[in-house]
């Protein structure tokens, strides 16, 4: 039995986490056991997920299997993109510069701010009523 190369990366975005495994293949991307096109359902998110491959000219060279938890579809798509970028670093260290330059290796720190007491939401106060 021949051992094939397998690369792993963990990605995060908002409250979503993605565990990403990459193997050399035809470019099939599966998220939570469903093909990417069906899972994300939007062309924009498909393009977002494929950005790291386009940055390093590796479109169609790797199969991706991702497990996502938490957040929504957009956060999970961003987490998969981050995970793919980290996994590409394992595949080749020469890919670091283009991925870093386009910001795919940086975890986006923006998360929802918590609600504070005495307020309706994080910052919105209650409506003032004079009478």
Beta strands, then each sheet from edge to edge (+ up, - down):
strand 1: 6-13
strand 2: 16-24
strand 3: 29-31
strand 4: 34-35
strand 5: 62-69
sheet 1: 1+ 2- 5+ 3+ 4-
end
